[in-house]
Amino acid sequence: MASSSPAENELNLLPAVYEVVRSIEKDSSPDLNQVNQKLNELKAKFQKARECVEKLPGTQYSKEEQLRRVRILHNQMELKTQLLQKFKEKGSFDTDSTE
């Protein structure tokens, strides 16, 4: 992966959600400053996750366009596989060569 992408554990939201819930359930009266701090940390993680999703390739395309592109690529792959198989059957490739 690229060095600019965040580490996997940086985008793990469950620990941050757990910390918010834990700070709310703490004792009988939760410390509102601590709850706000935990909520702000969670919001920052969500924002970072949004930014990462926006950088993913292909997100600018609709679902239909993505599926269309996948079908095209799949068809191209099948065609190339068939062509390779034909070349192998005709002996155009020397697969036993150790060069």
Helices and strands as residue ranges (DSSP letters): G 8-11, H 14-25, H 32-55, H 63-90
